[in-house]
Amino acid sequence: MDRVDLLAHFPPGFTPRPEQARLLASLADAIAEALDDPTAPRVFVVEAPPGIGKSHIAMALARWSGDAYLLTSQKLLQDQYEREFGADLQLVKGRDNYLCERYPEARVPTSRGMCRRPRGPLCQCPYARAKAAALAGPIFCTNTSYFATLRHWRADQLRKRRLLIIDEAHNLEAQLVSVFTVAFPPELTKAWFGGPLPRLDAAEAYRALMREHLERLDGQLEALTRALEVMRPSGVPPETFLSIPPSRAEQELMVERESLETALARVRFFVDAEDREWVVRYPPEPGATLELVPLTVASTARELLGESADFVVLSSAYLGHRSALAECFGLEEAAVRSLASDSPFPLAQRRIDYRPVGALSKTSLARLEPALFTEVAAILDAHPHEKGLIHAPSYAAGRRLVADLAGRGPAFSRRLIWVESAQAKTRALDQHRAAATPTVLVSPSLREGVDLPDDFLRFQVVTKMPYPDLGDPWTAARRARDPRWYALETAKALVQAYGRSCRHADDHGLTYVLDRQFERFLAHYRALLPPWFLDAVRAAMRARYPEASSECEDSG
Ligand code: SF4
């Protein structure tokens, strides 16, 4: 068997920790076996709790391969890779993240740059250069959505590489679903269909409708191209016109053309994918966006994972049993090998304090909110000098919580930073980090992708169990198809939230859980949670029910 030495490729300047070294040794064995035996698994699942340093493991693998795609789930994480390992990788983001260099004064994104205008020049812009460098370089680093889009619609550009690494792979299904979703926001349906689309019962009915419109929409795309051509006043030579940055009206037309192009590609995919199940998401409010959402991504994931590289590494804090993962991504279970690491951090540094106020659900929430809010206030009182994070049940419940706490006095209101939307995250996090006072973030969307080490987070509160929202038709349909999927998504979300508390060997943070559903979940789905999380759960239950602890021990 060929020896594979991944440790020799550990990013320079860093010393591997014992858990990293162990995981890399297991991965090296697994790769060596696959090199030797064409029937051995080629998809490796690497699960390690937050704080182990999975990005260093990913970089060691990528550097060993010398020929890798390295995908992150969010642009924020992509930036983190660039900061830490910039010299080793070639990073590319979507077109809109770069500015056209032909208009240095005007801040025109490359998606509306000079080359995108009628008779625009052939040119190499920052985006094109970054993409070319990534395509030619040994480590092509980008975000998963961009890669999946390119892979599906421009497969010729992405040759098969030796290795594909997908970081934060617990998000892969959701990201693929969103890449293939066809969305019709109201302002665009007005332009494309003359008004809102009808409310039809099933995706099949929309397929027939879309088929009827395809030809007309193609015509509309041509009309937009013609409209762009006549933006140049007669008598003005193209060179002079191109030298002036595009007007607002021209940019709007370019955006419209791009939206229609993108939508048409997805509509075609939807119309042709008759063999797949689709879900209609069309909220009842007037002016809502209609979305046609693929129920599963098994076939697209199988293609992505099978054709992008010889070996695939899926990395996350927790992904669940490989049988569930294989099913979700259309793989044979035997083609997947799982490698997991325990937590190196002592329990005392990552404790759970279980303080149930009741079993929270959609129906019980209103009744239990007063008790929930009082408990959160007591927790804030118990940590007067420390920064923290409150995971709210939803945006609406979070607003009520913040209003209630603010009503309890300025000592509370001064500390709270309410994160009112996913877009407001970065600003809120900066504010929290910069504040010298013991600020507390409140949000339903900070369970993952957020690094708040040391004094930035000494306590956090899981108010409600993070069950995915069954009010969303896709989630409801996915659960109806596979109830185990729903439980596993909840387990993954819980583990992600817990993972905010202790970020490295010298860190510590306390996690409060206030929902009695936690106990019910454990009773049914203990097997879906990783051992390092269950260690903390056992200690929390012993503290909560000292008299029953021997029974708990017996039942494991
Ligand atoms: S290729 Fe050239 S013209 Fe086009 S967006 Fe980039 S810099 Fe501008």
Residues whose N, C-alpha, C, O or C-beta is under 5 A from the ligand:
A	BS01	SF4	C100 E101 R102 T110 G113 M114 C115 R116 C123 Q124 C125 P126
